[in-house]
């Protein structure tokens, strides 16, 4: 994109606590990064769709815990997709600060008139062609009318998890917005649906960087002031603003900060098979149904079952018999059994586990990393064991842990183990011990995959118990 000449940039908001689709999603593996039945991810689908939308650049806004997933998705994107910059939020502050930060970066790099497509990274779009057509119309309106344009979805039920756009006067390919109602209660949602003249807010915004910053300054001056104090964004590469400066942002969504207050909104209707996949019912609706309404993925056996959703990602056979209207999700380290339509109950279970600090809330049992991957083998009081695979020529960060010690035993290939100042090469059957607090690193210097079993010991066994001193993948 030429400086000051406009262009189109996609901004993917890649946050999430991993609560609504637990146990598939976790705090460190939010919905955009969960593997779909198709084998891809929602973020991967979004990145691969960008060439068809005409995007020249992409920005992925995420947390430190999810940054590695974003970088992996960016590296795996199709060759036609634009390069992606990762903006790492030192602390989650909601969508208004995330958007303000992305707008600041893109305005600095591409000028006032770069048009931003603000896209949640965890939504499912069944009809990409229709979605692209709606976005192109939204860009046209955003530029010509100097508006903040929202994509609106025709409501088909009294949903309480979405904002509602009250439609005003019809224009040429767009509608004025007469009012905005964010996440009404059930009674209000039923009233809005019966009244007609409302669209769901899909959370997709289109506007130039200049208009976004103007609207935030007008309606959320505290957000604008913090954004101004973040300093000059880098001319290229990823950006992690200083934690102290970023932490001054208030926690607020773009809906509460701007949408409910602005008179510069416009709506473009989009009939594109949109879903935010916010519940297990939404997720299962993307799968084909049999003659009894059952929807399954993975190795599942059914007998005398009706309206059952069953998903096996734990490598086990899931057998469901003699039941109606249930959802069964089998992950490697947790199994969820719930009723259809019981989204609140799933959140309650997740909240209870989080209060107990159960490890299954934070970390998935299997996770891809830039250097390879790991999977959980087992855990108990004061210990857990993992299988770790390190790709040839890769190495983990030089790191230490405040709350745990570790023992590594190689089962395949060769590992170069650094513990303190000592470097040792280990082969199958060899092991070494890493004391609590010691600096250490593992590397695979060979040409074949290396695998080891890591057993951790300690009262706190959390993925965020880590201090990195050196890292080949620029992780903090």
N, C-alpha and C positions, 0 to 999 in steps of 0.2 A: 504494500500500500504506500502510495506517495504521501509525503507529509502534507497535511491540510487538505487532501483531496478526497477524504471520506473513506470508503471501503466498508467492509462488513466483518465484524469479529464476534465469534461465539464465546459467551462466558458461561461455563458449566459450574453450577453450585453443587459441590460434591461433599456435603456434610451428612449428618445423620447419626443418631445414637444407637441404631441397630435394634430398637425395641419392638417395632411393629411386626417384623418378620423373623423374630427370634424363634427357633435357634439357628436359622440359616444365616441371618445377619447378626453382627456383633458390634461392639463399640469400636473395635479395630478392623472391622470388615462390614462397612455400612452397605445399604441396599445397592448403590451404583456398582459395587464391585463383586456382588454375589453372582456365582455362575448360574446362568439361566438353563432351563431344560434344553435349549438349542446349543448350549456349549459356550456361548458368549456372555457378555455382561451388558447391563444397561448403559454404562459409560462407553464401552466399546462400540455399541450400536450408535450412540450419539456421535462419537468421533467419526465413524465411518459414513455418517449421513451428511457431514459438513460440506463435502464437495458439491453435493446436489443442492445445498442451500446457498452456494456461492460465497461461503465464508473464506476470508483471506487469512485469518488468524484465529487462534483459540487460546482462552485462558481458563485454567482449572483452579477454582478456589477451594481449598481443603484444609484440614487440620494436619498437624505434624504426624498424628497416628495414621492418617490415610495417605500421606504424601507419596510413600513408596508405591502404593496401588495406582495413584494417578500417573506417576512417572512410567510405571510398567504399561499402563493402558496407552499412554502417549507413544511409547516406543513401539507398541504392537499395532498402532493404527495403520490404515491402508496408505500406500504411497501417495495417493491422490489427496489425502487429508492434509490440512494446513498444519504447520508446526504448532506445538502447544507449549505455553508457558504455565508453570505451576506457581500459584500464589499460596504460600503456607501461612495460615492464620495462627499466631501464637496462642490465641484463646478464641473459642467460639463466642460470637457476639450477635448472631442472627444474620438475616439476609440483607438488611440495610447496610451495615458496615461492610459486609462482603462485597456488595455491589458498589459501594462508594470507593472501596480500595481498587477493585477491578477497573472502574471508570477512570480513576486517577492514572493508573498504569497505562491504559490504552490511549487516553487523551495525550499523555506525555509522549508516547511512541508514534501515534498516528494522527494526531491533530483533533480539533474540536468536532469535526463532522464524521468521524468514524461512527458507524451505527452498530450498537451492541444488541446482540440477541442473547437475552438473559434466560438461561434454560436450566431448570432443575435436572440434575444428572440421573435421577432415580425414577423418571417417568417412562411409561411404555407407550409407544406410538405405533398403532397397527398399520395405519395408512400414511407412509412417509411422503408420498406424492402430494396428498391433500394437505399435510402439515407444511410442506415446503411452499405450496401455493399460498396458504394463509400467511406464512412468515414473509413472503415477498410482498404481499399486499400490506402487511403491517409495516414493513420497512418503507414502502412508498408513502404511507400516511405519516409515519414518524418524521420523515424528511420534509414533506410538503406542508404539514400542519404544525410542525414543531411540538409534537405531542409525545406523551408516554403511552405507548399502545400496548394493550393487554389482549392476549388470545382468550376468547370465551368459549365455553363448552355448553351445549344444550343439556340442562339437568334432566335426569331420568328417575330421580328418587330424592327424598328430602335429606340429603347428606349434611352432616354437621361438621365435617372436617375441611370444608372448602369455603372460600369467600364467594359472595354472590355479587355480580355486577347488575345494577338496575339500568336497563337500557333506556336511553333518551332518544333524541331526534335522529332519524336515519340520514346518513350522508352518502357520498359516492363511494360505496364499498366498505363503509365503516359506520359505527354508531357512536353517538355521544353517550357518555356514562352519567346518568342522573343521580346515582347514589352507589355506595359501596358498603356491603355488610360482611364483616369478617367473621366466619365460623359461628353461625347462629346456633341456638339450642334447637332441640327437635321440634318444638311447637312452632318456633319462628321459621324453621326450614320448611315445614309443611305449609305454612301460610304463604311463603314466597313461591313455592312450587305451584300451589293452587292459583295464585294471582297471575302467574305468567309474566313475561317481560323481563326475566332474569337469566343470566348465564353464570355458570361456574367460572371462577377465576382459575385458569390452569397454572398460574404461577410463572407464565412465560411473558416477558416484557420485551419490547423493542423500542429503542430510542437512541438518539445520538448521545455521545459522551457529554457534550455541552448541556443538552436538555436534562440528562440525568443529574448532573452536578448542580444545575440551576434549581431543579425541583427538590433535591435533598437540602440545599442551602435554604430554600424558602420554607420548608416544612419540618426539617430536622436539623436545625443549625448546630446542635451539639455534635451530630454525626459529621457534618461538613467540617467543623472546626478540627476534629480529631484527624480526619482524612488529610486536611491541609498540613497538619503537624507530623505526618508520617515521613516526611523527607522526600527527596527526589527518587523515583523508581529507577532501577537499573535500565540502561538502554537496550539490553538484551538479556536473555536467560531468566531463570526463576527469581522470585522475590519473596523473602520472608521479612516483613517489617519488624522493627524492634519490639520486643514483648512489652516493654513499659509504655511505649507510645500507643501500641494497638490496644492494650488493656484499658485505655481511657475511653474507648468506645462504650456507649450504653448498649445493653442487650435489647435489640428491637428488630422486628421484621420490617421489610419494605412496605408491607400492607399497612401496618400501624404507623410507620414513620411518614409515608408519603401518600399511598393510594387512598386512604380514607379522608385525606385532607385536600388533595389536589383538585383543581378545576381544569387541568390540562391532560386529562385522561381520554383515551379513545379505546373502543373495543372492535376487534375483528373476529367474527365467529369462525370457528374451526371445527369441521366434522371430520375427524381424523382417527377415530378409534383410540382416543386418549384415556389413559388410566394412570393414576399415581401409584398403583400397586401398594396402597397403604395398608391393606389387610390380607390375610391368607385367602379370603374369598376372592379378592381382586386378583391375586397372583394365580390362583387355580383357574380363574376364568380365561386365562390365556392358553390353557391346555384343552385339547379336544375332549368332548364328553362322550361316554358310551350311551347305550339306549336307556340306562337307568340313571343317567346324570352323574356318573362317577368320573372323576378326572384324576389321572395318576401320572407319575413320572418316576423313573428308576425301576428297580425290580420289586414289583408289587403284585400280590395275588389277592383276588377278591372272590367272596362267596356270599350270596344272599346280602349284598350291600347295595344301598341306594343313596344317591346324593352324597357320596363320600369323596373327599379329596385326600390323596395319599402321595407322599413324596419321600423317596429313599435316596439319600445322598451319603449314607454312612457305610455303604458297601455291604449292607445286609438285606436279606429278603424281608419285606414287610407284608404280613398276611392280615387281612381285615375281613372279618366274617360276622354276619348277623347283626349289623348295625346300620343306622340311618343318620344322615346329617352330621357327620363328624369329619374332622380334619386330623390327619396323622402325619407328622413331619419327623423323619428319622435322620438325625445328624450323627456324625461319628461319636460325639461325646454327650449328646442329649436327645431326648425324644419328647415331642410335644403332642399331646392328645387334647383336642378342644372341640367345641361345638361350632357348627356353621354360624356365622354372624356374631361370634364371641370375641370381637377385636379388643374390647375393653378388658376382658378377662386375661387375654394374652399380655397386654400391657401391665396388668396387675401382677401376674406371675413374674414378668421381667423385673418390675420394680422391687418385688420381694427378694429376688435373687441378687439384685444389685445392692440392696441394703445389707445382705449377708456377705457381700464382696465375693460372690461365687465366681471362680475363674471362667466359667462358661458364658458369662455375660460379656466379658471383654474380648477374649481371644478365640478365634476359630480353631478347631482341632487340626486343620490342615491349612497351610498358608504359603502362597508363593512369595518369594523374596527376590531381589535383584541378583543375589548370589546363588539361588537355588530354591529350596523349599524345606518345610518341616511339617511333621504331623505328630499329634499327641498319641502316645502309646498307652499311657495310664497315669493316674494320680491318686494320692492318698494324703493323710495328714502329714504335712512337712516334707512332701516329696512329689515330684512329677517326672515322667520320662518322655523323651521325644526321639523320633527318628529324624535325623538331619541329613539332607543331601546337598552337597556342594558341587556346582558345575566346574568342569575343567578350567583352570586358569583364574578362578574367582576366589575371593577371600571376604570374610566378614570384617566388620569394623574392629579396630583396636578399642576394647571396651572394658568396663568393670561393673560389678553389681554390689550394691550396698547391703543387700539382705539375703544373699544366697551364695552357696558354693556349688561346684559342678564337678562331675566326673564324665570324661569322654572315653568311649570305647569304639575303636574303628572296626567296622564289619566288612567294608569293601573299599578298594582303592587305597590311596595314601593321603594322609593329612599332615600338614606342617603346623604344629601347635606352638604358639608363643604364650608363655606364662611368665610374667615379670620380664626378666632379662634373658631367660632361657628359651631357646628354640629347639624343638625336637621333632623329628620325622617319625610318624606312627603308621604302621601297617595293620592289616587285619589281626585282631586279637590284642593289639597294644592299647594301653589306656594311659590317661594322665588325670591328675586332680588339680582343680583350680580353686584356691582358697577364696573365701569371701573377701571382696575388696581388691583382689589382685587384677592388674591389667592383663588382658589376654586376647588372643586372636586365633582363629583357625583359617587355614588356606588350603586350597587344592592345587599343588604345583604340577600335577600330572595331566595326562591327556584323556583320562577316563573319569567318569563320575565317581565321587567319593561319598561314602555313607558311614555315619557313626550314630551311636546311641548316646544321648546326653541325659544324665540323671541329675536333677536339680534338688538341692536340700536347703530348707530354710522355712521360716515362719511366713515370709511374704514371697510368693512365686508369681510375680506379675511381669508382663512384657515391658512395662514402662519403668521397671527397676533397671535402668541402664544409663551409663555415662559413656558417650562416644568421644574418643580422642582423635582418631583418624578414621576416615571412611571413604571408600572408592566411589560411593554413590551419592555423595554430598548430603547425607542425612545428618540431622542435628541430634 
